[in-house]
Amino acid sequence: MKILFVITLLVFQLSAWAAPMENFKFDSAEQEKIFHKLSEELRCLVCQNQAIAESNADLAKDLRKEIHGMLLAGDTEEQIKEFMVDRYGDYVLYDPPFKPMTWLLWFAPIVVFAIGIVFARRFILQQNTTPAPDELSSEELQRIKDLQMAVKMSDQNKKNDDANQESQS
């Protein structure tokens, strides 16, 4: 049990080492708050859907340093975001602005959902309107009776064979 506990502690330690560890000095607590907020809101451009706060990529480190430097220089949160968007495009933002270039991002999920609802509704209605089969013809009825008779005879023959084998034993 102690070994399991030690292994668990080691695994948790390894995850702590993987996190980015940088110490930035700020002039005020407000600057530090803005820094952490921006680090969570800005996307790492070389990682797969990671914020720059979580990424260890060189670009993410550079972006964090850039944000830190801009905050110390007196830039506001909006100025820093504008700089990042001008430099890297709207993709750098996790929450892209609502403008003609990003309408597809905003409306595509709604359109795809609506199309799915239309197709699902048509499918369900089509299933409900399928006509019930008419009565069977006399040939089909006779065929069913013949098949039932064949099954009964097969079952009867099997029972007789089983009875014969038991009596011979």
Secondary structure as UniProt FT lines:
FT   HELIX           2..18
FT   HELIX           29..41
FT   STRAND          42..43
FT   TURN            52..54
FT   HELIX           58..72
FT   TURN            73..74
FT   HELIX           77..88
FT   HELIX           90..92
FT   HELIX           100..102
FT   HELIX           103..128
FT   HELIX           138..168
//
